[in-house]
Amino acid sequence: MPLRNSFTYHDLVKVLRHFGCTFSHERRGSHEARYSPLTNEEFTVFFHAKATFKVKTLLSILSDAGISKDDVIAYLSKKNRNNEKQRRR
């Protein structure tokens, strides 16, 4: 399952929360700082509810958070399998 260009801010926040990243504070404009326990550092995320991230931008944010593309794909695949199981019930 490749990452897609329709990844929204809300999708990204779900992934970041899963990996333990937390909101730190707002920055200028439409940006916020988040803290990653994986890197023990803050990183910046653009936020706009309706905007989508380009794959390159998404990968850059994930890299800053210390999260690999493969980890995100595994998380999304597992999440999709769980959703399918719930639909079958």
N, C-alpha and C positions, 0 to 999 in steps of 0.2 A: 504494500500500500504506500505509494509515494505521497509526499506532502503536496498539497494543492495550493493554488493561488487564491482560493476562497477562504483562507484561514483568517477569521476575524479576531478582534481584540478579546472578545469573550472566550473564544476557543483557546487562545493563547493563555489567558489567565487560568483556565481550568488545568491546562498542562503544567503551568508554572506552580500552581498550588499542589498538584499531585507530587511534584518533585521537591516540595518544601519551601519554595520561594514565597516571600511575603512582601506586602506593600510597605514601603518605607516612608515616602513623602512625595508631594507633588513638586514638579519642576516647572520652569517657565513654559508657557504655551501649552500645547497638548501632549505633554510628556510627564511621566512619573518615574520615580526611583523605586526599584524593588531590590530586596536583599536575597542573595542566594547562599544557602548554607553549604552548597557544594564547593563554591569558590571563596566563601567568606568575604564577599565583596558586593557592593551595590552595582546595579546596571540600569540603564534607561530603557523605557518602553514608551512608544508613541501610543496614545489612546484616543480613539474616536469610535464610537459604538458601531457606526455603519461602514467604516473603512475596512479593507482587507489588506493583508500583508503580501508583498511579493515574496516568493520563496527565498530569494537571496537575503532579504531583510529579516525574514523569520529565522533563517539559519544563523544570521549574525547575532540576533537577540538570544537565541538558544545557546550559542557558543559563549556569549558573555555570562550566561547563567550557569555554564558548566554542564549543559545537557546535550547529549549527542543526538543526531538525527535518528539513529537506529533506536535509541531509547524512546523517543517520541513515537516512532512508527510502531514499536512493540506495544506501547501504552494504548495507542489508538486502535490497534488490532484487537487487543484484549477487551477494550471498552466496547467495540462493535460486536464481538462475539457474545459478550454478556447481554447486550441489548437484543440480539437475535434470540437468545435463550428465553428472555423475558417475554418476547412477542409470541413465542411458540406455546407458552403456558396458557 
